[in-house]
Amino acid sequence: QVQLVESGGGLVQTGDSLRLSCAASGRTFSIGAMGWFRQAPGKEREFVATVSWSGDVTYYKDSVKGRFTCSRDNAKNTVYLQMNSLKPEDTAAYYCAASRYGNTVRSDDYAYWGQGTQVTVSS
């Protein structure tokens, strides 16, 4: 099993930045790509970003490209989501997820999930 714990969420204003962290523990050797998803109230969970095991390959939701950066430090078993120029529409609970395979935008391909961290962007 793999355990994931997110941190770094909070209440910010439009244009501010936040960095989310996700620490993995347990059978971390089984982890491949890692991803971030988010879910706003009344909406379905959606893909935000993913990073390959090596950290060299990333994919992003179109609306966050150029503003969010996903990275990982395998020595620390931690993945990050740097969020800049935040907008009210970024308000959601953000979830970290770990896949046993390569980069994917499908939530079904992620075997392990964190408990989520709330990001609220005020206008």
Secondary structure as UniProt FT lines:
FT   STRAND          2..7
FT   STRAND          10..13
FT   TURN            14..15
FT   STRAND          18..26
FT   HELIX           28..30
FT   STRAND          34..39
FT   TURN            41..42
FT   STRAND          46..51
FT   TURN            53..54
FT   STRAND          58..60
FT   HELIX           62..64
FT   TURN            65..67
FT   STRAND          68..73
FT   TURN            74..77
FT   STRAND          78..83
FT   HELIX           88..90
FT   STRAND          92..99
FT   HELIX           107..109
FT   STRAND          110..113
FT   STRAND          117..122
//
